[in-house]
Amino acid sequence: MTMLTVLLAAGFFAVGLFLTMRGGDQFVDAAARLAEASGIPRFIVGATLVSLCTTAPELTVSMLATLRGSVDLAVGNAVGSVLCNTGLILGISALLAPAVFHACEAKRKGGLLIAVTVLLAAFSVDGVLETGEALGLLAALFAFLAMNLQSAAQERSQAGRRRFVPGEGGRTLVRFLLGGAAVILGAKLMVDHGVVLARLLGVPESVIGLTLVALGTSLPELMTALAAIRKGEGALSAGNIVGANLIDLALVLPACVAVGGGWLPVGMETFVRDLPVAVALLALALLPAMVGGRLWRIQGAALLALYGAYVYRLTGG
C-alpha cells in the first residue's frame, strides 16, 4: 500500500509538473506577445510582465503550501527558485547566449536584487518573517517596478511594435487565461503530492521545496531562457531572471506572510545555508555585469558549477 501511495503521489506530482511547464509556456508566450504589441523594449518586458507571469507558479505553490501549514515547503520553494533561476537557468543562458545590455540597468536592478537578498537574510536571523519586514520587501519590489515603468516610458519605440492582426488579440488573451489556469492546477497538484512524497520518503519538506518543487515552478523561466537562446535574445532571459528573483523574494514571501496570519517561520538552514549561497550566486552573476554591461561564458560555467555543488551537498551527495 505504501509503495502504491508513493507511485500515485509521484504520478500526480509529474502531472503537476507537466501542467506547470505547458501552462507556463503558453502563459509566457501570450504575455510576451501582448507586451510586444505595445512596443516595450525586450529587457523591460522580461523584467516586468514576463517575470510576473513566470513567477505565478512560485506564488501559487508557496501560498497554497502556507495555507496547508507546510511553511518549510513554501519558503524552500521561493528561495530555491532564486537559486535555480540564478545558478541553473542564468548559468545556461550565460554559457550558451551571453547577454549584452546597459551597464546602468545592471547596476540599478542587479544592485537592488542583491540588496533585497541580504535584507531577507537579516530579517531571517530570528527565524521568522513578520508583517513589517514583509512590507519592507514589498517596498523594494515597488521600487523595482517603478524603475522599469520609468525605463519603459523613456525607451518605448513605435518602430519595435508589431500590432495584432484581426482576431489575434482575442486568441492571445484566451491562451493567457488558459495557461494561467493550467499553472494554478499544476501548482496545486505539486504542493499536495510533493508534501505526500516528502513525508512518505522521509525527505525534509525544505529539501523538496529547494530542489524538485523549485525546479518545477522555475520551468517557465527555463522555457523562456531556452526560447531566448534559440532566438539570440539573451537580454530577455537575463531581464526575466532578475525580475523573477525579485518577485520570488519581495512578493512571494510577503504574500505567504499575509496568508499565514502575519508571520512566516524561516528555518535556520535557510539563514545559514541557502541565503548565503543565493548571495554568492547573485554576486557572481551580477557584479561583473554591473561593471562590464554583459555576461560571459565563464560566468555561466562558474554558476552551473556552484549550483551543482550546492545541490550535491543539499542532497547528501
Secondary structure, 3 states (H helix, E strand, C coil): CHHHHHHHHHHHHHHHHHHHHHHHHHHHHHHHHHHHCCCCCHHHHHHHHHHHHHCHHHHHHHHHHHHCCCHHHHHHHHHHHHHHHHHHHHHHHHHHCCCECCHHHHHHHHHHHHHHHHHHHHHHHHCEEEHHHHHHHHHHHHHHHHHHHHHHHHHCCHHHCCCCCCCHHHHHHHHHHHHHHHHHHHHHHHHHHHHHHHHHHCCCHHHHHHHHHHHHHCHHHHHHHHHHHHHCCHHHHHHHHHHHHHHHHHHHHHHHHHHCCCEEECCHHHHHHHHHHHHHHHHHHHHHHHHHCECCHHHHHHHHHHHHHHHHHHCCC
